[in-house]
Amino acid sequence: MKPINDLSFPRNDPQTPSVNSFVDKSEFKTTWDNFCMVAQFFRSTPGPFKLALFEWEKAYRQIPTAPAQWPYLMVKDLKGDLFLDTRITFGGVAGCGSFGRPADAWKRLMQHKFNDKMIFHWVDNNLFVKRLESDCTISKVVDRSMALGVLTNKEKCSDFSDKQKYIGFVWNGKETTQKFERAGLTTLQVPMDVKTDLKFWMATLQSYDSTRLVPTPNKQEISWVGDASTSFRIGVLIGNRWSQLRLKEGWEGLEKPYRNIAWLETVALRVGIFMLQELPWSRRGSNFVVWTDNTTTGSVLVARKSRNVHINNEWKQIQNLLVTLQLDVTPKRVISKENIADEFLFHA
């Protein structure tokens, strides 16, 4: 079992300061050889080179904490038992430097011992760069590291060759170039729902208007109710205005998942918004109450999304309408027998 500490908790609480709040991260500086540093080396240093990879085994777990720090590194479980982690944690401000300083020293020792042209390291991953005439091998590096007490992940070490993958790029020592590794998933077809979402967000971002009215939090009651029947029609009432829509045969769709009553109730909401668009007293920035007797419709209105693909697609249309008209809606629940939209739903 390995306990996990959130050493930044609690945040912004002067009564109970976090462990990290006592640490000055500037006192724990270390070197990190990122893409820019590696690329700069290959641009400025003539090749060819041979490249190898070395990886520490459980890097952070090799660095102990001081016994005086242990009271601040305990974790209590649900039974009240205390667990003590005597190694540095990822969540500690001093963690990077506490591991990075021994790693920096190890890097300098290895470079001196084997006279390598350069060693780059990113946390526990190390890229060795040597000239072709060098007799250094990764097995010699592993043996020397083990002698120094550094645990090594031998399975992830790679001996010297022309190419190696490091920090997400494939580096070529022979040609002193780099490229992205070919992604294994690039041959897969993009799912249809992903394409649909991408098109939706593309259209949304291309038509984005940064200047909009902020909807008022004051909800306006306008006697707006809607109802639907899977066997007949959709009905909407807003005050003394009403609308009826008869269902077309086959409205459920031909393939699963079929459209259902929750989708019809959501369509009724969009019909109501179309009606608001034509009413002269509807003002931008308003927040109107809509009554519904369908719990799914109410929950979709609150969450602004649904796991049902048809309802979710309908909601996208509704959201687009609301943004265009600069309106907002607030759902409220009405039981079916009190839904006045039922009174005219079955009358032509």
N, C-alpha and C positions, 0 to 999 in steps of 0.2 A: 504494500500500500504506500502511495506517495501523496502526502497532503499538499494542497494547493493554497498558497497564501495570496490574498489581495492586500499588498502592503500600502496601497494608496487609500484604503478604507479606514475610517470614515473621511469623506471629503468635506473640506470647508467647515469643520467643526472645531472651534477653538477649545472646547471643553475636553475633547478627546482627539488629540492630534494623531495623524497616521505615522507609521514607521518611516515612510518615505519623506515625510515633511521635515525630518531631522537630518536628512542626507543632502549634502551639497554635491551634485553630480559632476561639477567641475573638478572635484578631487579624485575622480575615477575615470580619467580620460584613457582612451585606448585607440589603436589604429584599426580602421576598417577599410580594406582594399576593395572599393566599389568598382563599377563598370568603368568610370572615367579614368581611374588610376591604371587599371589594366590596359585599357585602350591606348592611353597615353604612352605606356611603355612600349607596346607593339608598334605604335606610329613612329616613335623616336629612336628605337633600337633595331639595328639591322639584324636579320636572322641569318640562317634558319635556327630553330630551337626544337628541343624535345620537351614535351609537357607530361606531367604526372599529377595524380591527385592523392592527397592524404587526408584522412578524417579522424578526428578525435572520437573516442567512444564516450557517449554521454557526457559531453563537455562540462556543462555546469555542475553535474553531479560529482565531478572530480575535485571541486574547490570547496573546502570546508569553511564554515563560519566560526567566528570566535565564540567560546563558551559564554562570554559576557553578553552576547547577542541573543542567546537561546530563549530567554524569557519573552522576547518580542516575536519569535518565530513559531509559536505554538498554535495548533489548530484544535478546537474542541468539536467532537462529533455530537450527534443527536443524543447519545447516551451519557454525555458529560465527561467522556474520556478525553485526555489530552494527548495529542500527537506532536512530536518534536521533529522538525526537519533540520538536520545539522549541515545541510549543503545550501549553497546560494540558490536563489530562486529567480525565475524569469521576471517576476513582478517587482523585483527590487530595483530601485534607482541605481544602486551600486553594483547590480548584477553584471552588466556588460563589462565594466572596468575590472571587477573582481576576477572574472574569467579572462578578460582581454589582456591584462598585464602579464600573467603567466604565459598566455599564448604569444604575446609579443616577445617575451624572453625566449620561449621555445623556438620561435621563428628565427631569431638572431643566432641562436646556438646551431640550428640546423644549417643556416646559410654559411656560417663560419666553418662548420665541420666538413660539409660537402662541397664548399666553394661553388654553390649554384649561382647562376646569373641573377635570379630573383625568386622570391617566394611571396605569393599573395595569400592573404587569409581573410575569410569572412566567417566569423563565429568559429565553428569547428571544421570548416572546409578550407583546404589549403591547396593552392596551385603551385607546383614546382616547375621552374623554367631553367633548363640547362643547355649548354652548348653541346654540339654533337660529339665532341671529343671527351666530354666528361664521363667518368666511369661510375657515377652515382646511379643507384637503383632504388626503387621504392622499398624493396625488402631491407636494404641497409638503413633507410630512414626509419622503418618500422622497428628494426632491432635497436637502433640507437634511442628511439623514443621510449621503448619498453624499458631500456636500461635506466633511463631518467625517471621512470615511474609514471609515464604518460600512457594511460590505457588507449588502445588503438582499435578502430573498427576495420579489421583487415579486409572484410568483404567489400567495403566501399572504397578501398584504396586501388588505384589503377597505375600500372607501371608506365614508364615513359613511352610516348608515341607522338605522332605528328599532331593529333587532335585530342582535345579533352573538353568536356562540358563543365563549365564553372559559372556560378551565379546566373544560370539560365541561358547562357550563350555557349556556342561551340567555338572554341578558339583553335586556330590553325597556326602551329608554331613554325611550320615549314614555309608558309606563305605570309605569315604574320598578319592574319585577317581574323575576323569573327563573323558569325552569322547566327540567326535564330535557329534553334533546333526544330526540326520538322515535327509538328504536333500530330500525335497518333490519331486524333479524332477528326482531322480535317477531311477525311474521306467519307464521313457520315453525313447523311442528309439532314438538313435543318428541319426540325419538326414544324408542322403547319402552325401550331399555336405560337411558336416562337416567331415565325414570320409575321403572323398577325399582330403580335405585340410590337415587333420592330416597326411595322408600317404605322401602327397607331402612334407610337412615340415620335417617329419621324415627322408625321403630320402635325402632332402637337407642338413639337419644338419649332417647326418652320412657321407656325401661325401664332406663336406666343406673343402676347401683348403684355408688356411689363407694367402698364398703367391700368389699374382696375379699381373699382370701388370695393371697399371692405364691407361685406354683408353685415347688417346690424344684428346684434345678439338678441334684440327684441323680436320675439316671434309674433307674427300677425295672423290672427284667426280670420279666415275668409270662408268658412263652411265648405272646405274642399274635401270631398270624399270620393273614393273610387271603388269599384267592385268588378268582378269578372266571374263568368261561368264557363267551364270547359265545354258545355254542350250548347251554348247559345251565343253570348255576346259580352262586350265590355261596356260598362257605364261609368260616367264621370259627372259629378255635380260640383260646381263652384258657385256658391250663393244661389241665385235663381237662374244660372246658366247651366245647360247640360249638354252632354254628347253621348251618342250611342254608336257602337261599331259592331256589326255582325261578323262572326268568325267565318273565315273561308274554310271549305272542306280541305282536310289534310294539313291544317295549321300546325299540327304536332311535329311534322317533319317525317322523313322517310327512314332515317337512320338514328340509331341510339347515339347519344342520349336524346330522348324526345323532349320537346317543349312541354311544360306542365302548367298547372294553375298559378304557381309562383311567377312564372314568366309572364302570364297574362296580367297578373296584378302589377307587375313592373311596367308592362306596356301601358296599362291604365295611368300610371304615373306620368309617362311621357306624353300621353294624350292631354293630361291636365296641364302640363307645361306649355303645350301648343295653344291651349285655350287661354292661358295667362298672357301669352304673347299678343293676343288679339284684344285683350281687355284694356280699356283706356286708363283705368286706375292703377294698373300694375307698374310699379316704379323700379328702376334699377337699384340694386343694393338691398332690396326687401328680402325678408326671411319669412316664408309662408308655412303655416302648419298644414300638413296633409294627413288625413285620417285614413287608416287602412285596417282591415280585419284579418290580414294575412301576416303572420309573425315573420315569415321569411322576407317579405317585402320590407317590413320594418327594420329587420336586422341588416339588410342590404343597404338601406338608407343610412343607417348609423355607420356601417363599416365602409361604405362606398365601393364595395366589391363583393363578389360571390364566387364560390367554388364551382357553381353551375355555369357551364360555358355559355349557354343561351342567355341566362340572366346577366352574366358579366358583360356580354356583348351589348345587351340592351342598356345596361348601366353606363357603358362608355358613351352611348348616344345621349343619354340623359345628362351625363356630366358635361359633355360638349355643349349641349343646349344651355345648361345653367351658367357655364362660363361665358358663352356668347351673350346671353341675356343679362348676365351679372345678377343672378338671383340665387337664393339658397332656400332649401326646404328642410323642415323639421318634422320627423314622423311622430305620430301619436297613435295609440292602439284604441280601436273601437270593436266591441264584440259584434258578431255577425247580425244578431237580431236587432241591434241598434243602428246598424249601418243604413242610412236613409237612401243610399244608392240602390239598395235592393228593391225599393218600392217601384222603380221604373225599369229595372234591369230586364224584366221579362215582358215589357210592354212596348210594342212598336210605336 
